[in-house]
Amino acid sequence: MTACTTPVADGMEVENNTEEINDIRKSIIELLFVSGNHFCPACEKSGNCELQALAYRYQMMVPRFPFLFPQKGVDASSPKIVKDQNRCIACKRCIKTIEDEKGRKYFAYKNRGNKLEVILDEEMAKTMTDEIAQLAMENCPVGSILRKEIGYNQPIGTRKYDTKPIGSEIEV
């Protein structure tokens, strides 16, 4: 039964940590890796990347799917950030959370299907503050949005997932 269509009933037990469900979660993570160009050792977000942390949590060593190695663009036209489409997982966090004081969004979807991309509004990019650029980088779960001129400033061992694995607060 699907959770979204099943009404809650007394005595109902919900299983959300079974071997089958965890294998499906692992498959999704693997698909995200092979559908982009994720090379963790060279990424500035390594150690702070949620995709990388989930791959470790679900013990993904080698994806069971073939790598696609798509050649997507990198937009460095903004004065404050670099938007790497190769690493974007289209999670929509930047679209939902990054806006100006008038509520206008800096990011938006472009195209559909397998050509879907998250793009930065060119005009708004010109007025982006350092604070907004930093927030965009921090909200991005992978290394798709990076601030310019602030590379590799956090030493290995002090990054978010270097000390505490993702989901460690949840009993497995």
LINQUI-V339941 format. One record per backbone hydrogen bond with DSSP energy under -1.0 kcal/mol. CO is the residue of the C=O (numbers start at 1). NH is the residue of the N-H. E is the energy in kcal/mol with one decimal. If there is no record, write none. Layout:
BEGIN
co->CO nh->NH e->E
co->CO nh->NH e->E
END
This chain:
BEGIN
co->9 nh->12 e->-1.9
co->18 nh->22 e->-2.5
co->19 nh->23 e->-1.9
co->20 nh->24 e->-1.9
co->21 nh->25 e->-2.4
co->22 nh->26 e->-2.4
co->23 nh->27 e->-2.2
co->24 nh->28 e->-2.1
co->25 nh->29 e->-2.1
co->26 nh->30 e->-2.6
co->27 nh->31 e->-2.6
co->28 nh->32 e->-2.1
co->29 nh->33 e->-2.0
co->30 nh->34 e->-2.5
co->31 nh->35 e->-1.6
co->34 nh->68 e->-2.5
co->39 nh->42 e->-1.4
co->40 nh->43 e->-1.5
co->43 nh->46 e->-1.4
co->45 nh->48 e->-2.9
co->47 nh->161 e->-2.9
co->49 nh->53 e->-2.1
co->50 nh->54 e->-2.4
co->51 nh->55 e->-2.1
co->52 nh->56 e->-2.0
co->53 nh->57 e->-2.4
co->54 nh->58 e->-2.5
co->55 nh->60 e->-3.2
co->56 nh->59 e->-1.4
co->73 nh->85 e->-2.2
co->75 nh->83 e->-2.6
co->80 nh->148 e->-3.0
co->82 nh->146 e->-2.3
co->83 nh->75 e->-3.0
co->84 nh->87 e->-1.0
co->86 nh->37 e->-2.2
co->92 nh->96 e->-2.3
co->93 nh->97 e->-2.3
co->94 nh->98 e->-1.9
co->98 nh->106 e->-1.9
co->100 nh->103 e->-2.0
co->104 nh->100 e->-2.1
co->106 nh->121 e->-3.3
co->108 nh->119 e->-3.1
co->110 nh->117 e->-2.3
co->112 nh->115 e->-1.8
co->113 nh->116 e->-1.6
co->117 nh->110 e->-2.5
co->119 nh->108 e->-2.0
co->121 nh->125 e->-2.2
co->129 nh->133 e->-2.3
co->130 nh->134 e->-2.5
co->131 nh->135 e->-2.4
co->132 nh->136 e->-2.6
co->133 nh->137 e->-2.1
co->134 nh->138 e->-2.6
co->135 nh->139 e->-2.5
co->136 nh->140 e->-1.4
co->141 nh->50 e->-2.5
co->144 nh->84 e->-3.1
co->146 nh->82 e->-2.8
co->155 nh->158 e->-1.9
co->159 nh->162 e->-1.6
co->165 nh->168 e->-1.9
co->167 nh->170 e->-1.8
END
